[in-house]
Amino acid sequence: MNQFLINFSGGFLYFPKDKSLYLPAAIEFLILIIIVFATFYLFRRISARQAEKAQHLEMRALQERDERMAKENARK
């Protein structure tokens, strides 16, 4: 347990006195956040297009089914 506390207080957590060392990490974090939001936006656009295509195919299938049912009922 003491080794665990020593690792946390001295080696694992490092807070530099020179705060300019945080700048590269902040820039990298900002770049990654932008990439994440761009990817999320891209997935949403692709998903919306696929949903529109699926809805179009469903409407076409239902229309063809209705036409086929009408032809079958007309024969009887």
KEKE-3310 file (N, C-alpha, C; in steps of 0.2 Angstrom, whole numbers, plus 5000, padded with zeros to 4 digits):
npx = (5004:5010:5019:5011:5005:5017:5020:5010:5011:5024:5030:5020:5010:5013:5017:5022:5033:5035:5023:5021:5024:5012:5006:5008:5001:4988:4986:4987:4976:4965:4966:4963:4950:4943:4945:4937:4924:4922:4922:4911:4901:4902:4899:4885:4880:4882:4874:4861:4859:4859:4848:4838:4839:4835:4822:4816:4818:4809:4797:4795:4795:4784:4774:4776:4771:4758:4753:4755:4746:4734:4733:4732:4720:4711:4711:4703)
npy = (4994:5006:5008:5010:5023:5030:5030:5037:5049:5054:5048:5045:5055:5070:5087:5100:5114:5124:5130:5131:5119:5112:5116:5109:5097:5102:5108:5096:5089:5098:5096:5083:5083:5090:5082:5071:5077:5080:5067:5061:5070:5067:5053:5054:5061:5052:5041:5047:5049:5035:5031:5038:5032:5019:5021:5026:5014:5005:5012:5010:4996:4993:4999:4991:4979:4982:4985:4972:4965:4971:4967:4953:4953:4958:4948:4938)
npz = (5000:5004:4994:4983:4986:4986:4973:4967:4973:4969:4957:4947:4946:4939:4940:4932:4936:4927:4917:4903:4898:4897:4886:4873:4876:4877:4865:4857:4863:4859:4845:4844:4849:4839:4828:4833:4834:4820:4814:4820:4815:4801:4802:4806:4795:4784:4790:4789:4775:4772:4779:4772:4759:4763:4767:4755:4747:4755:4753:4739:4739:4746:4738:4726:4731:4734:4721:4716:4724:4720:4707:4709:4716:4706:4697:4703)
capx = (5000:5014:5022:5006:5005:5023:5020:5005:5013:5030:5031:5014:5007:5019:5014:5028:5032:5034:5016:5022:5024:5005:5004:5008:4996:4982:4985:4985:4969:4961:4966:4959:4942:4941:4944:4931:4918:4922:4920:4904:4897:4903:4894:4878:4878:4881:4868:4855:4859:4857:4841:4834:4839:4831:4815:4814:4817:4804:4791:4795:4793:4776:4770:4775:4767:4751:4751:4754:4740:4728:4732:4729:4712:4707:4710:4698)
capy = (5000:5012:5009:5013:5030:5033:5030:5042:5056:5056:5047:5045:5062:5075:5094:5104:5121:5128:5129:5130:5112:5110:5119:5104:5093:5106:5108:5089:5088:5101:5093:5076:5084:5092:5075:5067:5080:5079:5060:5061:5073:5062:5047:5057:5063:5045:5038:5051:5047:5028:5031:5041:5027:5014:5024:5026:5007:5003:5014:5006:4989:4993:5001:4985:4974:4985:4984:4965:4963:4973:4963:4947:4953:4959:4941:4934)
capz = (5000:5004:4987:4979:4988:4984:4965:4966:4975:4966:4950:4943:4945:4938:4939:4931:4938:4921:4914:4896:4896:4896:4879:4868:4878:4876:4857:4855:4865:4855:4838:4844:4850:4832:4824:4835:4831:4813:4813:4823:4810:4795:4803:4806:4788:4781:4792:4787:4768:4772:4781:4767:4754:4766:4767:4748:4745:4758:4750:4733:4740:4748:4732:4722:4735:4733:4714:4715:4727:4717:4701:4711:4718:4700:4694:4706)
cpx = (5004:5017:5017:5005:5011:5023:5015:5008:5020:5031:5026:5011:5013:5016:5020:5027:5032:5028:5016:5022:5017:5003:5003:5002:4989:4981:4983:4978:4964:4960:4962:4951:4939:4940:4938:4925:4917:4919:4913:4899:4897:4898:4887:4876:4877:4875:4861:4854:4856:4850:4836:4833:4834:4823:4812:4813:4811:4797:4790:4793:4786:4772:4770:4771:4760:4749:4750:4748:4734:4727:4729:4722:4708:4706:4704:4691)
cpy = (5006:5013:5012:5021:5033:5035:5036:5049:5058:5054:5047:5051:5067:5082:5098:5111:5126:5126:5129:5123:5109:5112:5113:5099:5096:5106:5101:5087:5091:5098:5087:5078:5086:5086:5071:5070:5079:5072:5059:5064:5069:5056:5049:5058:5056:5041:5041:5049:5039:5027:5033:5035:5021:5015:5023:5018:5004:5005:5011:4999:4988:4995:4995:4980:4976:4983:4976:4962:4965:4969:4956:4947:4955:4952:4937:4936)
cpz = (5000:4997:4982:4980:4986:4976:4963:4967:4971:4959:4945:4941:4944:4936:4939:4934:4932:4917:4907:4894:4895:4889:4874:4870:4876:4869:4855:4857:4861:4848:4838:4845:4843:4828:4826:4833:4824:4811:4815:4817:4804:4796:4803:4799:4784:4783:4790:4779:4768:4774:4776:4761:4757:4765:4760:4746:4749:4755:4743:4734:4742:4742:4727:4725:4734:4726:4713:4718:4723:4710:4703:4713:4711:4696:4697:4705)
residu = (MET:ASN:GLN:PHE:LEU:ILE:ASN:PHE:SER:GLY:GLY:PHE:LEU:TYR:PHE:PRO:LYS:ASP:LYS:SER:LEU:TYR:LEU:PRO:ALA:ALA:ILE:GLU:PHE:LEU:ILE:LEU:ILE:ILE:ILE:VAL:PHE:ALA:THR:PHE:TYR:LEU:PHE:ARG:ARG:ILE:SER:ALA:ARG:GLN:ALA:GLU:LYS:ALA:GLN:HIS:LEU:GLU:MET:ARG:ALA:LEU:GLN:GLU:ARG:ASP:GLU:ARG:MET:ALA:LYS:GLU:ASN:ALA:ARG:LYS)
# end
